[in-house]
């Protein structure tokens, strides 16, 4: 199994990365021998992976990082880097390679302080591998100040450092950074390919895998969760009933409150255990007394930890809400298809009765306005509008059509 096996439906991107990994081998060999670098190399020091959610941006970046660190002896015989079995590939993929840093955040943004530390590490020479590789999975969450800090490192990289940045689109990254990166665009994987990987890699029943892949329209992570998590299936079913519950103002307000409550509960479940462990570990590190009394001068550190945990919980709630809004958009997309007389590739086939009911009671123009209402809610949440107000405004707009 090669490092590219988890990169679903991205043949063109895989070919480009594989060719770049081969040229990276040539660069290292030429530099070690003091020979000139061959012209036309496909390898460069900074890459930007963009694509829709679920397309596998971070998977592609991790696979490329593993290929760059591949130590397979087959490479000397003309084999492609990225065997998937050698120590370099294995440790890169599981996150333990000394020269591969994977940066992700569960907060709303990546700040200047964290970025400066990352840039400092990027200046070091590789410890055991052939390259120092920095994978930033959430480059779109860099603040403007953090982006300017990163720009200097991308402009003047260390000789054996490679930056792999991931973002949903080019517009999510500062123009000065993206202009210095080689850009790769990933597409939404085909539904059949996603179903196949769920069966092959995760051992999921083929029928359930196909239904999950179709319902999530090619989003690999969401498809896996939907196929394996009963709670995720129940939550999705509740979201798909929302369009039938907004027939009066009371129903609109109740449906909005339930969406917020579900997202809040998701955030609470995801963070409570982690927060408690972090707090206890921090207290132990600061030398808390047996009775829980903290030493003097440590209140600021504990307050900083509490603020971080609060921001993480907010991010988790936003992600849960965004998933619900994505599913709602898919519902109205199916309604629109039915209104135009097409039943091909209906994503929410398990909610076909609700789709037919909404489609018959409305018009394509009203459906488009409802899709725009969901999009407006997502934009409002991005601008830090109070979640309940944003969702209530959306449900009222869905009722009005």
TORKOL-4160 file (C-alpha; in steps of 0.2 Angstrom, whole numbers, padded with zeros to 4 digits, m for minus):
401
<pt num="1" X="0000" Y="0000" Z="0000"/>
<pt num="2" X="0008" Y="0016" Z="m0005"/>
<pt num="3" X="0006" Y="0033" Z="0003"/>
<pt num="4" X="m0006" Y="0039" Z="m0011"/>
<pt num="5" X="m0019" Y="0025" Z="m0007"/>
<pt num="6" X="m0030" Y="0037" Z="0004"/>
<pt num="7" X="m0030" Y="0051" Z="m0009"/>
<pt num="8" X="m0047" Y="0047" Z="m0017"/>
<pt num="9" X="m0051" Y="0052" Z="m0034"/>
<pt num="10" X="m0037" Y="0064" Z="m0037"/>
<pt num="11" X="m0027" Y="0056" Z="m0050"/>
<pt num="12" X="m0020" Y="0072" Z="m0058"/>
<pt num="13" X="m0014" Y="0079" Z="m0041"/>
<pt num="14" X="m0006" Y="0062" Z="m0037"/>
<pt num="15" X="0004" Y="0062" Z="m0053"/>
<pt num="16" X="0010" Y="0080" Z="m0050"/>
<pt num="17" X="0015" Y="0076" Z="m0032"/>
<pt num="18" X="0024" Y="0059" Z="m0037"/>
<pt num="19" X="0034" Y="0068" Z="m0050"/>
<pt num="20" X="0039" Y="0082" Z="m0038"/>
<pt num="21" X="0044" Y="0068" Z="m0025"/>
<pt num="22" X="0055" Y="0060" Z="m0039"/>
<pt num="23" X="0063" Y="0077" Z="m0043"/>
<pt num="24" X="0066" Y="0080" Z="m0024"/>
<pt num="25" X="0076" Y="0064" Z="m0023"/>
<pt num="26" X="0087" Y="0071" Z="m0038"/>
<pt num="27" X="0089" Y="0088" Z="m0029"/>
<pt num="28" X="0095" Y="0080" Z="m0013"/>
<pt num="29" X="0107" Y="0068" Z="m0022"/>
<pt num="30" X="0114" Y="0082" Z="m0033"/>
<pt num="31" X="0117" Y="0094" Z="m0018"/>
<pt num="32" X="0125" Y="0080" Z="m0008"/>
<pt num="33" X="0137" Y="0077" Z="m0023"/>
<pt num="34" X="0140" Y="0095" Z="m0026"/>
<pt num="35" X="0133" Y="0094" Z="m0044"/>
<pt num="36" X="0122" Y="0107" Z="m0052"/>
<pt num="37" X="0103" Y="0105" Z="m0050"/>
<pt num="38" X="0095" Y="0098" Z="m0067"/>
<pt num="39" X="0084" Y="0111" Z="m0075"/>
<pt num="40" X="0065" Y="0109" Z="m0076"/>
<pt num="41" X="0063" Y="0102" Z="m0058"/>
<pt num="42" X="0045" Y="0100" Z="m0053"/>
<pt num="43" X="0050" Y="0102" Z="m0034"/>
<pt num="44" X="0048" Y="0118" Z="m0025"/>
<pt num="45" X="0049" Y="0124" Z="m0007"/>
<pt num="46" X="0031" Y="0130" Z="m0005"/>
<pt num="47" X="0014" Y="0122" Z="m0010"/>
<pt num="48" X="m0004" Y="0127" Z="m0008"/>
<pt num="49" X="m0017" Y="0113" Z="m0008"/>
<pt num="50" X="m0035" Y="0120" Z="m0011"/>
<pt num="51" X="m0051" Y="0111" Z="m0014"/>
<pt num="52" X="m0069" Y="0109" Z="m0006"/>
<pt num="53" X="m0072" Y="0102" Z="0011"/>
<pt num="54" X="m0069" Y="0083" Z="0011"/>
<pt num="55" X="m0058" Y="0083" Z="m0005"/>
<pt num="56" X="m0043" Y="0077" Z="0005"/>
<pt num="57" X="m0032" Y="0093" Z="0005"/>
<pt num="58" X="m0023" Y="0087" Z="0021"/>
<pt num="59" X="m0022" Y="0069" Z="0016"/>
<pt num="60" X="m0013" Y="0075" Z="0000"/>
<pt num="61" X="m0001" Y="0086" Z="0010"/>
<pt num="62" X="0003" Y="0072" Z="0022"/>
<pt num="63" X="0005" Y="0059" Z="0008"/>
<pt num="64" X="0017" Y="0071" Z="m0001"/>
<pt num="65" X="0027" Y="0074" Z="0016"/>
<pt num="66" X="0029" Y="0055" Z="0018"/>
<pt num="67" X="0035" Y="0053" Z="0000"/>
<pt num="68" X="0048" Y="0066" Z="0003"/>
<pt num="69" X="0054" Y="0056" Z="0018"/>
<pt num="70" X="0053" Y="0039" Z="0010"/>
<pt num="71" X="0069" Y="0028" Z="0013"/>
<pt num="72" X="0064" Y="0013" Z="0003"/>
<pt num="73" X="0079" Y="0005" Z="m0006"/>
<pt num="74" X="0068" Y="0003" Z="m0022"/>
<pt num="75" X="0070" Y="0022" Z="m0025"/>
<pt num="76" X="0088" Y="0018" Z="m0030"/>
<pt num="77" X="0082" Y="0006" Z="m0043"/>
<pt num="78" X="0069" Y="0018" Z="m0051"/>
<pt num="79" X="0055" Y="0015" Z="m0039"/>
<pt num="80" X="0043" Y="0029" Z="m0035"/>
<pt num="81" X="0045" Y="0038" Z="m0018"/>
<pt num="82" X="0031" Y="0034" Z="m0006"/>
<pt num="83" X="0031" Y="0016" Z="m0004"/>
<pt num="84" X="0021" Y="0017" Z="0012"/>
<pt num="85" X="0030" Y="0003" Z="0021"/>
<pt num="86" X="0047" Y="0011" Z="0026"/>
<pt num="87" X="0051" Y="0020" Z="0042"/>
<pt num="88" X="0051" Y="0037" Z="0034"/>
<pt num="89" X="0034" Y="0034" Z="0026"/>
<pt num="90" X="0026" Y="0026" Z="0041"/>
<pt num="91" X="0031" Y="0038" Z="0054"/>
<pt num="92" X="0026" Y="0053" Z="0043"/>
<pt num="93" X="0009" Y="0046" Z="0040"/>
<pt num="94" X="0006" Y="0042" Z="0059"/>
<pt num="95" X="0013" Y="0059" Z="0064"/>
<pt num="96" X="0029" Y="0054" Z="0073"/>
<pt num="97" X="0043" Y="0058" Z="0061"/>
<pt num="98" X="0055" Y="0070" Z="0068"/>
<pt num="99" X="0056" Y="0081" Z="0053"/>
<pt num="100" X="0037" Y="0082" Z="0048"/>
<pt num="101" X="0027" Y="0095" Z="0058"/>
<pt num="102" X="0008" Y="0094" Z="0056"/>
<pt num="103" X="0000" Y="0110" Z="0062"/>
<pt num="104" X="m0019" Y="0110" Z="0064"/>
<pt num="105" X="m0030" Y="0121" Z="0076"/>
<pt num="106" X="m0046" Y="0118" Z="0085"/>
<pt num="107" X="m0047" Y="0136" Z="0089"/>
<pt num="108" X="m0055" Y="0150" Z="0078"/>
<pt num="109" X="m0038" Y="0156" Z="0072"/>
<pt num="110" X="m0019" Y="0154" Z="0072"/>
<pt num="111" X="m0010" Y="0169" Z="0080"/>
<pt num="112" X="0006" Y="0177" Z="0078"/>
<pt num="113" X="0014" Y="0169" Z="0093"/>
<pt num="114" X="0011" Y="0151" Z="0087"/>
<pt num="115" X="0017" Y="0156" Z="0069"/>
<pt num="116" X="0033" Y="0164" Z="0075"/>
<pt num="117" X="0037" Y="0148" Z="0085"/>
<pt num="118" X="0033" Y="0138" Z="0069"/>
<pt num="119" X="0044" Y="0149" Z="0058"/>
<pt num="120" X="0059" Y="0147" Z="0071"/>
<pt num="121" X="0057" Y="0128" Z="0070"/>
<pt num="122" X="0057" Y="0128" Z="0051"/>
<pt num="123" X="0074" Y="0136" Z="0050"/>
<pt num="124" X="0082" Y="0120" Z="0058"/>
<pt num="125" X="0090" Y="0107" Z="0047"/>
<pt num="126" X="0082" Y="0090" Z="0045"/>
<pt num="127" X="0086" Y="0079" Z="0060"/>
<pt num="128" X="0085" Y="0062" Z="0053"/>
<pt num="129" X="0075" Y="0064" Z="0036"/>
<pt num="130" X="0079" Y="0072" Z="0019"/>
<pt num="131" X="0068" Y="0087" Z="0021"/>
<pt num="132" X="0061" Y="0098" Z="0035"/>
<pt num="133" X="0042" Y="0097" Z="0031"/>
<pt num="134" X="0029" Y="0109" Z="0038"/>
<pt num="135" X="0011" Y="0104" Z="0035"/>
<pt num="136" X="m0002" Y="0118" Z="0039"/>
<pt num="137" X="m0019" Y="0110" Z="0038"/>
<pt num="138" X="m0028" Y="0127" Z="0042"/>
<pt num="139" X="m0019" Y="0140" Z="0033"/>
<pt num="140" X="m0035" Y="0149" Z="0030"/>
<pt num="141" X="m0036" Y="0152" Z="0049"/>
<pt num="142" X="m0020" Y="0163" Z="0050"/>
<pt num="143" X="m0023" Y="0180" Z="0056"/>
<pt num="144" X="m0017" Y="0194" Z="0045"/>
<pt num="145" X="m0002" Y="0197" Z="0057"/>
<pt num="146" X="0002" Y="0178" Z="0057"/>
<pt num="147" X="0001" Y="0178" Z="0038"/>
<pt num="148" X="0014" Y="0192" Z="0037"/>
<pt num="149" X="0025" Y="0182" Z="0049"/>
<pt num="150" X="0024" Y="0166" Z="0038"/>
<pt num="151" X="0027" Y="0176" Z="0022"/>
<pt num="152" X="0045" Y="0180" Z="0027"/>
<pt num="153" X="0048" Y="0161" Z="0030"/>
<pt num="154" X="0040" Y="0157" Z="0013"/>
<pt num="155" X="0050" Y="0171" Z="0004"/>
<pt num="156" X="0067" Y="0165" Z="0011"/>
<pt num="157" X="0065" Y="0147" Z="0016"/>
<pt num="158" X="0079" Y="0136" Z="0023"/>
<pt num="159" X="0088" Y="0126" Z="0010"/>
<pt num="160" X="0079" Y="0109" Z="0015"/>
<pt num="161" X="0063" Y="0116" Z="0021"/>
<pt num="162" X="0046" Y="0113" Z="0012"/>
<pt num="163" X="0030" Y="0121" Z="0017"/>
<pt num="164" X="0013" Y="0113" Z="0013"/>
<pt num="165" X="m0002" Y="0124" Z="0016"/>
<pt num="166" X="m0020" Y="0119" Z="0015"/>
<pt num="167" X="m0035" Y="0130" Z="0012"/>
<pt num="168" X="m0052" Y="0129" Z="0005"/>
<pt num="169" X="m0048" Y="0142" Z="m0009"/>
<pt num="170" X="m0035" Y="0154" Z="m0015"/>
<pt num="171" X="m0045" Y="0168" Z="m0008"/>
<pt num="172" X="m0043" Y="0161" Z="0009"/>
<pt num="173" X="m0024" Y="0164" Z="0009"/>
<pt num="174" X="m0015" Y="0181" Z="0008"/>
<pt num="175" X="m0010" Y="0186" Z="m0010"/>
<pt num="176" X="0008" Y="0188" Z="m0005"/>
<pt num="177" X="0009" Y="0170" Z="0001"/>
<pt num="178" X="m0001" Y="0161" Z="m0012"/>
<pt num="179" X="0010" Y="0170" Z="m0026"/>
<pt num="180" X="0025" Y="0161" Z="m0019"/>
<pt num="181" X="0017" Y="0144" Z="m0018"/>
<pt num="182" X="0014" Y="0131" Z="m0031"/>
<pt num="183" X="m0005" Y="0129" Z="m0032"/>
<pt num="184" X="m0014" Y="0112" Z="m0033"/>
<pt num="185" X="m0033" Y="0111" Z="m0034"/>
<pt num="186" X="m0042" Y="0095" Z="m0028"/>
<pt num="187" X="m0059" Y="0091" Z="m0034"/>
<pt num="188" X="m0074" Y="0083" Z="m0024"/>
<pt num="189" X="m0071" Y="0064" Z="m0025"/>
<pt num="190" X="m0083" Y="0054" Z="m0035"/>
<pt num="191" X="m0097" Y="0046" Z="m0024"/>
<pt num="192" X="m0092" Y="0029" Z="m0030"/>
<pt num="193" X="m0074" Y="0031" Z="m0026"/>
<pt num="194" X="m0078" Y="0037" Z="m0008"/>
<pt num="195" X="m0090" Y="0022" Z="m0006"/>
<pt num="196" X="m0076" Y="0010" Z="m0012"/>
<pt num="197" X="m0063" Y="0017" Z="0000"/>
<pt num="198" X="m0075" Y="0015" Z="0015"/>
<pt num="199" X="m0078" Y="m0003" Z="0011"/>
<pt num="200" X="m0059" Y="m0007" Z="0007"/>
<pt num="201" X="m0051" Y="0003" Z="0021"/>
<pt num="202" X="m0064" Y="0004" Z="0035"/>
<pt num="203" X="m0073" Y="m0013" Z="0032"/>
<pt num="204" X="m0090" Y="m0004" Z="0031"/>
<pt num="205" X="m0105" Y="m0013" Z="0023"/>
<pt num="206" X="m0106" Y="m0009" Z="0005"/>
<pt num="207" X="m0124" Y="m0003" Z="0005"/>
<pt num="208" X="m0121" Y="0008" Z="0020"/>
<pt num="209" X="m0105" Y="0015" Z="0013"/>
<pt num="210" X="m0114" Y="0019" Z="m0003"/>
<pt num="211" X="m0128" Y="0028" Z="0006"/>
<pt num="212" X="m0116" Y="0038" Z="0017"/>
<pt num="213" X="m0106" Y="0043" Z="0002"/>
<pt num="214" X="m0121" Y="0048" Z="m0008"/>
<pt num="215" X="m0128" Y="0058" Z="0007"/>
<pt num="216" X="m0112" Y="0068" Z="0010"/>
<pt num="217" X="m0109" Y="0070" Z="m0009"/>
<pt num="218" X="m0091" Y="0064" Z="m0009"/>
<pt num="219" X="m0085" Y="0071" Z="0008"/>
<pt num="220" X="m0074" Y="0057" Z="0014"/>
<pt num="221" X="m0073" Y="0062" Z="0033"/>
<pt num="222" X="m0092" Y="0065" Z="0034"/>
<pt num="223" X="m0096" Y="0049" Z="0025"/>
<pt num="224" X="m0085" Y="0039" Z="0037"/>
<pt num="225" X="m0093" Y="0047" Z="0052"/>
<pt num="226" X="m0111" Y="0045" Z="0045"/>
<pt num="227" X="m0108" Y="0026" Z="0041"/>
<pt num="228" X="m0100" Y="0022" Z="0058"/>
<pt num="229" X="m0109" Y="0034" Z="0071"/>
<pt num="230" X="m0127" Y="0031" Z="0075"/>
<pt num="231" X="m0128" Y="0048" Z="0083"/>
<pt num="232" X="m0122" Y="0057" Z="0068"/>
<pt num="233" X="m0136" Y="0048" Z="0058"/>
<pt num="234" X="m0149" Y="0053" Z="0070"/>
<pt num="235" X="m0143" Y="0071" Z="0070"/>
<pt num="236" X="m0144" Y="0072" Z="0051"/>
<pt num="237" X="m0161" Y="0064" Z="0051"/>
<pt num="238" X="m0167" Y="0078" Z="0063"/>
<pt num="239" X="m0159" Y="0092" Z="0052"/>
<pt num="240" X="m0168" Y="0085" Z="0036"/>
<pt num="241" X="m0185" Y="0086" Z="0045"/>
<pt num="242" X="m0182" Y="0105" Z="0049"/>
<pt num="243" X="m0190" Y="0111" Z="0032"/>
<pt num="244" X="m0206" Y="0103" Z="0037"/>
<pt num="245" X="m0206" Y="0112" Z="0054"/>
<pt num="246" X="m0205" Y="0130" Z="0049"/>
<pt num="247" X="m0224" Y="0132" Z="0044"/>
<pt num="248" X="m0227" Y="0144" Z="0058"/>
<pt num="249" X="m0217" Y="0157" Z="0068"/>
<pt num="250" X="m0217" Y="0146" Z="0083"/>
<pt num="251" X="m0210" Y="0131" Z="0073"/>
<pt num="252" X="m0196" Y="0142" Z="0066"/>
<pt num="253" X="m0191" Y="0148" Z="0083"/>
<pt num="254" X="m0191" Y="0131" Z="0091"/>
<pt num="255" X="m0182" Y="0123" Z="0076"/>
<pt num="256" X="m0168" Y="0136" Z="0078"/>
<pt num="257" X="m0167" Y="0134" Z="0097"/>
<pt num="258" X="m0165" Y="0115" Z="0094"/>
<pt num="259" X="m0151" Y="0117" Z="0081"/>
<pt num="260" X="m0141" Y="0128" Z="0093"/>
<pt num="261" X="m0144" Y="0116" Z="0108"/>
<pt num="262" X="m0138" Y="0101" Z="0098"/>
<pt num="263" X="m0122" Y="0111" Z="0092"/>
<pt num="264" X="m0119" Y="0116" Z="0110"/>
<pt num="265" X="m0121" Y="0099" Z="0117"/>
<pt num="266" X="m0109" Y="0092" Z="0103"/>
<pt num="267" X="m0096" Y="0105" Z="0109"/>
<pt num="268" X="m0099" Y="0101" Z="0127"/>
<pt num="269" X="m0096" Y="0082" Z="0124"/>
<pt num="270" X="m0081" Y="0085" Z="0113"/>
<pt num="271" X="m0072" Y="0097" Z="0125"/>
<pt num="272" X="m0077" Y="0092" Z="0143"/>
<pt num="273" X="m0066" Y="0077" Z="0145"/>
<pt num="274" X="m0051" Y="0086" Z="0136"/>
<pt num="275" X="m0053" Y="0102" Z="0146"/>
<pt num="276" X="m0053" Y="0093" Z="0162"/>
<pt num="277" X="m0037" Y="0083" Z="0158"/>
<pt num="278" X="m0029" Y="0099" Z="0152"/>
<pt num="279" X="m0034" Y="0109" Z="0168"/>
<pt num="280" X="m0027" Y="0095" Z="0179"/>
<pt num="281" X="m0011" Y="0093" Z="0170"/>
<pt num="282" X="m0008" Y="0112" Z="0171"/>
<pt num="283" X="m0012" Y="0112" Z="0189"/>
<pt num="284" X="0001" Y="0098" Z="0192"/>
<pt num="285" X="0014" Y="0107" Z="0181"/>
<pt num="286" X="0012" Y="0123" Z="0191"/>
<pt num="287" X="0013" Y="0114" Z="0208"/>
<pt num="288" X="m0004" Y="0114" Z="0215"/>
<pt num="289" X="m0006" Y="0109" Z="0233"/>
<pt num="290" X="m0015" Y="0093" Z="0238"/>
<pt num="291" X="m0031" Y="0103" Z="0242"/>
<pt num="292" X="m0031" Y="0111" Z="0225"/>
<pt num="293" X="m0023" Y="0128" Z="0231"/>
<pt num="294" X="m0013" Y="0136" Z="0217"/>
<pt num="295" X="0004" Y="0144" Z="0220"/>
<pt num="296" X="0005" Y="0163" Z="0219"/>
<pt num="297" X="0007" Y="0171" Z="0202"/>
<pt num="298" X="m0001" Y="0157" Z="0192"/>
<pt num="299" X="m0018" Y="0165" Z="0190"/>
<pt num="300" X="m0013" Y="0172" Z="0173"/>
<pt num="301" X="m0008" Y="0155" Z="0166"/>
<pt num="302" X="m0024" Y="0147" Z="0171"/>
<pt num="303" X="m0034" Y="0161" Z="0164"/>
<pt num="304" X="m0025" Y="0159" Z="0147"/>
<pt num="305" X="m0029" Y="0141" Z="0147"/>
<pt num="306" X="m0048" Y="0144" Z="0151"/>
<pt num="307" X="m0048" Y="0157" Z="0137"/>
<pt num="308" X="m0041" Y="0144" Z="0125"/>
<pt num="309" X="m0053" Y="0131" Z="0130"/>
<pt num="310" X="m0068" Y="0143" Z="0128"/>
<pt num="311" X="m0062" Y="0148" Z="0110"/>
<pt num="312" X="m0060" Y="0129" Z="0106"/>
<pt num="313" X="m0078" Y="0126" Z="0112"/>
<pt num="314" X="m0084" Y="0140" Z="0101"/>
<pt num="315" X="m0075" Y="0133" Z="0086"/>
<pt num="316" X="m0083" Y="0116" Z="0089"/>
<pt num="317" X="m0100" Y="0123" Z="0091"/>
<pt num="318" X="m0098" Y="0133" Z="0074"/>
<pt num="319" X="m0092" Y="0117" Z="0065"/>
<pt num="320" X="m0107" Y="0107" Z="0071"/>
<pt num="321" X="m0119" Y="0121" Z="0065"/>
<pt num="322" X="m0110" Y="0123" Z="0049"/>
<pt num="323" X="m0112" Y="0104" Z="0046"/>
<pt num="324" X="m0131" Y="0106" Z="0049"/>
<pt num="325" X="m0132" Y="0120" Z="0037"/>
<pt num="326" X="m0122" Y="0110" Z="0024"/>
<pt num="327" X="m0135" Y="0096" Z="0026"/>
<pt num="328" X="m0149" Y="0108" Z="0024"/>
<pt num="329" X="m0142" Y="0116" Z="0008"/>
<pt num="330" X="m0141" Y="0098" Z="0001"/>
<pt num="331" X="m0159" Y="0095" Z="0005"/>
<pt num="332" X="m0165" Y="0111" Z="m0004"/>
<pt num="333" X="m0153" Y="0106" Z="m0018"/>
<pt num="334" X="m0162" Y="0090" Z="m0020"/>
<pt num="335" X="m0179" Y="0099" Z="m0019"/>
<pt num="336" X="m0173" Y="0110" Z="m0034"/>
<pt num="337" X="m0168" Y="0095" Z="m0044"/>
<pt num="338" X="m0186" Y="0087" Z="m0041"/>
<pt num="339" X="m0194" Y="0103" Z="m0046"/>
<pt num="340" X="m0185" Y="0103" Z="m0063"/>
<pt num="341" X="m0190" Y="0085" Z="m0065"/>
<pt num="342" X="m0174" Y="0076" Z="m0061"/>
<pt num="343" X="m0172" Y="0062" Z="m0049"/>
<pt num="344" X="m0154" Y="0058" Z="m0054"/>
<pt num="345" X="m0141" Y="0058" Z="m0040"/>
<pt num="346" X="m0153" Y="0063" Z="m0027"/>
<pt num="347" X="m0142" Y="0064" Z="m0011"/>
<pt num="348" X="m0155" Y="0062" Z="0002"/>
<pt num="349" X="m0164" Y="0047" Z="m0005"/>
<pt num="350" X="m0169" Y="0042" Z="0013"/>
<pt num="351" X="m0179" Y="0058" Z="0015"/>
<pt num="352" X="m0188" Y="0057" Z="m0002"/>
<pt num="353" X="m0205" Y="0059" Z="0005"/>
<pt num="354" X="m0200" Y="0076" Z="0013"/>
<pt num="355" X="m0192" Y="0081" Z="m0003"/>
<pt num="356" X="m0207" Y="0077" Z="m0013"/>
<pt num="357" X="m0218" Y="0087" Z="m0001"/>
<pt num="358" X="m0208" Y="0102" Z="0000"/>
<pt num="359" X="m0205" Y="0102" Z="m0019"/>
<pt num="360" X="m0224" Y="0101" Z="m0023"/>
<pt num="361" X="m0228" Y="0115" Z="m0011"/>
<pt num="362" X="m0215" Y="0127" Z="m0018"/>
<pt num="363" X="m0207" Y="0134" Z="m0033"/>
<pt num="364" X="m0189" Y="0134" Z="m0040"/>
<pt num="365" X="m0188" Y="0152" Z="m0036"/>
<pt num="366" X="m0193" Y="0150" Z="m0018"/>
<pt num="367" X="m0181" Y="0135" Z="m0016"/>
<pt num="368" X="m0167" Y="0146" Z="m0023"/>
<pt num="369" X="m0171" Y="0160" Z="m0010"/>
<pt num="370" X="m0171" Y="0146" Z="0004"/>
<pt num="371" X="m0154" Y="0141" Z="m0002"/>
<pt num="372" X="m0148" Y="0159" Z="m0001"/>
<pt num="373" X="m0155" Y="0160" Z="0016"/>
<pt num="374" X="m0145" Y="0146" Z="0022"/>
<pt num="375" X="m0129" Y="0153" Z="0014"/>
<pt num="376" X="m0133" Y="0170" Z="0022"/>
<pt num="377" X="m0134" Y="0161" Z="0039"/>
<pt num="378" X="m0116" Y="0154" Z="0036"/>
<pt num="379" X="m0109" Y="0171" Z="0032"/>
<pt num="380" X="m0117" Y="0178" Z="0047"/>
<pt num="381" X="m0109" Y="0165" Z="0058"/>
<pt num="382" X="m0092" Y="0169" Z="0050"/>
<pt num="383" X="m0095" Y="0187" Z="0055"/>
<pt num="384" X="m0098" Y="0182" Z="0073"/>
<pt num="385" X="m0116" Y="0186" Z="0073"/>
<pt num="386" X="m0124" Y="0178" Z="0089"/>
<pt num="387" X="m0128" Y="0160" Z="0083"/>
<pt num="388" X="m0146" Y="0160" Z="0089"/>
<pt num="389" X="m0150" Y="0176" Z="0080"/>
<pt num="390" X="m0142" Y="0170" Z="0064"/>
<pt num="391" X="m0152" Y="0153" Z="0064"/>
<pt num="392" X="m0168" Y="0161" Z="0069"/>
<pt num="393" X="m0167" Y="0173" Z="0054"/>
<pt num="394" X="m0163" Y="0159" Z="0043"/>
<pt num="395" X="m0178" Y="0148" Z="0049"/>
<pt num="396" X="m0190" Y="0163" Z="0047"/>
<pt num="397" X="m0183" Y="0166" Z="0029"/>
<pt num="398" X="m0186" Y="0147" Z="0025"/>
<pt num="399" X="m0204" Y="0149" Z="0031"/>
<pt num="400" X="m0206" Y="0165" Z="0020"/>
<pt num="401" X="m0197" Y="0157" Z="0005"/>
